[in-house]
Amino acid sequence: MLSDAELSKLRWRCRRGFLENDLVLERLLKARGNEFTRDEFTQLKALLELDDNNLWDIIAGRNDDYPPDTEPMVATLRQTLSTH
């Protein structure tokens, strides 16, 4: 579980310049919030290091070139996209 401070920082990092990323990341945080495990937190932080276009292509399933250790979070983001 994340602390309130960690969750606040994560919310700030999820604010992107690309609306589609913003929407998916906002949905994910709203649904899961501080229930993120430490591994999920680490995976999401790694994905947030990518530029907006690459991140969107990964979330949208157009690009499978992402760090292998982030695969569970990529699947979660893709599911978040497909459920809304």
C-alpha positions, 0 to 999 in steps of 0.5 A: 500500500502507498502512503498518502505522500507517495500517492500524491506524488504519483498523481502528480507524475500521472499528469501528462501533456497527452489527454488520452494518457491523462484519462487512462492514468486518472481512471487507474488511480481513481479505481486503485488509488493507494491499493497499489502494491510496491511492485505496481508502483515501481512498474508505473513509475518506470512507464511514466519515464517514457515520453507521452507518444510512446506511453500511449502507443504501449497503452493502446497496444500499438507498441509492445516495446516496453521493459519486460518487468513492467508487463503486469502494469501494461496489462492493467493499463490496457484493461483500464483503457478497454473497460471505459 
